[in-house]
Amino acid sequence: MSHPGQPEYFTITSIDQYDGSPTVIGIFDSMRAVSFRLQRMYATCGDEYRVECFHVSNAEAEARELTEQQVNRAKYHMEEKKKEEAVKELAEIKANQEEDEAA
């Protein structure tokens, strides 16, 4: 399991060979179950199937991630505002120096 504490679920998706539209065949709790279903399916030349793995998340984990993201965004915006103010201040200092040199 690549994400400890989060269950993995697998899907089999059939891809239509004419228009490329996907159709989910099923949702499974293990690759073993996926393998058995693939063995049961009637496949012909040109058929395309996609097996994907998904991790189930819960509201508490998503809320924690959202809070962390909002904090990081707020820090980023504050840093960017400070940088903009510093650039503006530097531009004003340079403008004042150029005026003093011209005078």
Contacts in CASP RR format, 6 or more apart in sequence:
PFRMAT RR
TARGET T0000
AUTHOR 0000-0000-0000
METHOD contacts of the structure
MODEL  1
MSHPGQPEYFTITSIDQYDGSPTVIGIFDSMRAVSFRLQRMYATCGDEYR
VECFHVSNAEAEARELTEQQVNRAKYHMEEKKKEEAVKELAEIKANQEED
EAA
1 8 0 8 1.000
2 8 0 8 1.000
2 55 0 8 1.000
3 55 0 8 1.000
6 55 0 8 1.000
6 56 0 8 1.000
6 57 0 8 1.000
6 61 0 8 1.000
7 29 0 8 1.000
7 55 0 8 1.000
7 56 0 8 1.000
8 29 0 8 1.000
8 53 0 8 1.000
8 54 0 8 1.000
8 55 0 8 1.000
8 56 0 8 1.000
9 27 0 8 1.000
9 28 0 8 1.000
9 29 0 8 1.000
9 53 0 8 1.000
9 54 0 8 1.000
9 55 0 8 1.000
9 56 0 8 1.000
10 27 0 8 1.000
10 28 0 8 1.000
10 29 0 8 1.000
10 30 0 8 1.000
10 31 0 8 1.000
10 33 0 8 1.000
10 34 0 8 1.000
10 51 0 8 1.000
10 52 0 8 1.000
10 53 0 8 1.000
10 54 0 8 1.000
11 24 0 8 1.000
11 25 0 8 1.000
11 26 0 8 1.000
11 27 0 8 1.000
11 28 0 8 1.000
11 51 0 8 1.000
11 52 0 8 1.000
11 54 0 8 1.000
12 24 0 8 1.000
12 25 0 8 1.000
12 26 0 8 1.000
12 28 0 8 1.000
12 34 0 8 1.000
12 37 0 8 1.000
12 38 0 8 1.000
12 49 0 8 1.000
12 50 0 8 1.000
12 51 0 8 1.000
13 22 0 8 1.000
13 23 0 8 1.000
13 24 0 8 1.000
13 25 0 8 1.000
13 49 0 8 1.000
13 50 0 8 1.000
13 51 0 8 1.000
13 52 0 8 1.000
14 22 0 8 1.000
14 23 0 8 1.000
14 25 0 8 1.000
14 47 0 8 1.000
14 48 0 8 1.000
14 49 0 8 1.000
15 21 0 8 1.000
15 22 0 8 1.000
15 48 0 8 1.000
15 49 0 8 1.000
15 50 0 8 1.000
16 22 0 8 1.000
16 23 0 8 1.000
17 46 0 8 1.000
17 47 0 8 1.000
17 48 0 8 1.000
22 50 0 8 1.000
25 37 0 8 1.000
25 41 0 8 1.000
25 49 0 8 1.000
26 37 0 8 1.000
28 34 0 8 1.000
28 37 0 8 1.000
31 51 0 8 1.000
34 51 0 8 1.000
38 49 0 8 1.000
41 49 0 8 1.000
43 49 0 8 1.000
END
